[in-house]
Amino acid sequence: MQVIVHVGMHKTGSTAIQNHFATMRYDELGYCPWETPNHCGLFILLFQDEDKLAQYHGFRARGEAFICELPRLRAEWTARLEQYLTTTANKKIIFSAEDISWPGFHDATRRMIQFFSRFTDNIKIVGYVRPPHSFAVSAFQQYLKDGGLKDLAVQRLWPAYKGRFEQFDALVGAERVFLRIYERSILVNQNIISDFSSLIGLNIAPAFDSDANETLTAEAVALLFAQRHLGEGYPTGFNTAQRDNNDFIALLARIGSQRLCFAPDLWQPIEELHAEDLTWINQRLQTELQNYETSTGIEIASSDDLLLLAQQNYHLLRDAFVEHLFPVEKPSVKRMVKSLDFMRKHIPDIKAFQTV
């Protein structure tokens, strides 16, 4: 058996990798079982310190009742993963979670490697590396989506390359750690699935563009920032909180057309502060990571810039919301009546909203 641990990093096509290999079937390949294709929750559940489980955003959002179930779920899923690994001894097994490479989870990562080492000494680490500015912009979006950031705190967005990846060289040996630059033009077939497949010894060329990243436009990011910064923020404390938040993000994803980037006056001091870390990853990759950087789009230098951009695009939010409530296709009579009932019930709310 070979265990292939895909460690992200975040915003490098991980969702495409996870969705593909969790759903497709290959005779020589297995994919660890879990509730979703993304193993981040499983990684935290099984290997994070028990007293820190309730702090994980994906668990905390689901409310107190779910938190109380975590010890039972930990024992249950440990047994299930052990059983799976025992019965798939002759395959390559994929475990994929971006959080594995997060610097704050070093202890959990060490326990994960120890766990897999009980079943095989053939453990391979695969990670993709994104240039610092483009990573920071995407990370900012993800923090907003997940409710982990309410301000434009760019100092929190540096990729921390050494903190992410150096640990794997020590845990399994540098010869078993494969780091690749996340840049479409140099990926196999210019596709993340094909590239990942080549690294694990498979020859797959999907006919579709599986490298589509879930990136919000600058306009959508600004509107989301306004809601997180000044509004009610991330929904939390009930079992469907994540689903409701995902529906909200999906609505915003329809809005706008331009890319977001950080203005040089905002970003360059951060890059200068972390010059040693950038040198480390350049040496590890044996190339200049900044050569693959792109930074075109609407430049943001402050929170006020984001709020102004959101205000300027309120009309896009209005149009998207109306279209969501009343799709342009010909409605059924039942849907039309439901829309009328919804409008009648919420007229007081609409009036109160209009007076703000």
Secondary structure, DSSP 8 states (H G I E B T S, - for coil): -EEEEE---TTSSHHHHHHHHHHS--TTEEE---SSS--HHHHHHHHS-GGGGGGSHHHHTT-HHHHHHHHHHHHHHHHHHHHHHHH-TTSEEEEE-GGGG-GGGHHHHHHHHHHHHTT-S-EEEEEEE--HHHHHHHHHHHHHHHT--SS--GGG----HHHHHHHHHHHH-GGGEEEEE--GGGSGGG-HHHHHHHHTT-----SS-TT------HHHHHHHHHHHHHSS-S--SSTTHHHHHHHHHHHHTTS----EEE-HHHHHHHHHHTHHHHHHHHHHHTS-GGGG----SEEE-SHHHHHHHHHHTHHHHHHHHHHHHS-SS---HHHHHHHHHHHHHHHHHHHHHHT-
